[in-house]
Amino acid sequence: MGEPKGAARKGVRTALHPDPQPADNRRITGWLHIRAPHGAQPSALSTCECGRHRRAFGKARVLALIDDHAAHRETCPLRSSQEGRPAA
């Protein structure tokens, strides 16, 4: 059997992102992605590892989602269950 030829032999390059975990062992649990292209309707996506996933379209709804995303930081079960608890 011969070697594969062409692209299969060369393989496909992939780009792996570095682990975003900082040196103090914190980890990212929530994301807020806002898009506001010039001349188009703004949109936003709020995602959290706890399962929360919200989208908004239009300026007023995007602004409301930004506030909602910030408020979720205080009520997220992934954050509130770990902060302020004594070590096991």
Contacts in CASP RR format, 6 or more apart in sequence:
PFRMAT RR
TARGET T0000
AUTHOR 0000-0000-0000
METHOD contacts of the structure
MODEL  1
MGEPKGAARKGVRTALHPDPQPADNRRITGWLHIRAPHGAQPSALSTCEC
GRHRRAFGKARVLALIDDHAAHRETCPLRSSQEGRPAA
3 9 0 8 1.000
20 27 0 8 1.000
20 28 0 8 1.000
21 27 0 8 1.000
21 28 0 8 1.000
29 48 0 8 1.000
29 49 0 8 1.000
29 50 0 8 1.000
29 76 0 8 1.000
29 78 0 8 1.000
29 79 0 8 1.000
30 46 0 8 1.000
30 47 0 8 1.000
30 48 0 8 1.000
30 49 0 8 1.000
30 76 0 8 1.000
31 45 0 8 1.000
31 46 0 8 1.000
31 47 0 8 1.000
31 48 0 8 1.000
32 44 0 8 1.000
32 45 0 8 1.000
32 46 0 8 1.000
32 65 0 8 1.000
32 66 0 8 1.000
32 69 0 8 1.000
33 44 0 8 1.000
33 45 0 8 1.000
33 46 0 8 1.000
33 47 0 8 1.000
34 42 0 8 1.000
34 43 0 8 1.000
34 44 0 8 1.000
34 62 0 8 1.000
34 66 0 8 1.000
35 42 0 8 1.000
35 43 0 8 1.000
35 44 0 8 1.000
36 42 0 8 1.000
36 43 0 8 1.000
36 62 0 8 1.000
41 57 0 8 1.000
41 58 0 8 1.000
41 59 0 8 1.000
42 57 0 8 1.000
42 58 0 8 1.000
42 59 0 8 1.000
42 62 0 8 1.000
43 55 0 8 1.000
43 56 0 8 1.000
43 57 0 8 1.000
43 58 0 8 1.000
43 62 0 8 1.000
44 55 0 8 1.000
44 56 0 8 1.000
44 61 0 8 1.000
44 62 0 8 1.000
44 65 0 8 1.000
44 66 0 8 1.000
45 53 0 8 1.000
45 54 0 8 1.000
45 55 0 8 1.000
46 52 0 8 1.000
46 53 0 8 1.000
46 54 0 8 1.000
46 55 0 8 1.000
46 56 0 8 1.000
46 65 0 8 1.000
46 68 0 8 1.000
46 69 0 8 1.000
46 72 0 8 1.000
47 53 0 8 1.000
47 54 0 8 1.000
48 72 0 8 1.000
48 76 0 8 1.000
48 78 0 8 1.000
49 78 0 8 1.000
50 76 0 8 1.000
50 77 0 8 1.000
50 78 0 8 1.000
52 72 0 8 1.000
52 76 0 8 1.000
54 65 0 8 1.000
54 68 0 8 1.000
54 69 0 8 1.000
55 65 0 8 1.000
56 62 0 8 1.000
56 64 0 8 1.000
56 65 0 8 1.000
73 79 0 8 1.000
74 80 0 8 1.000
END
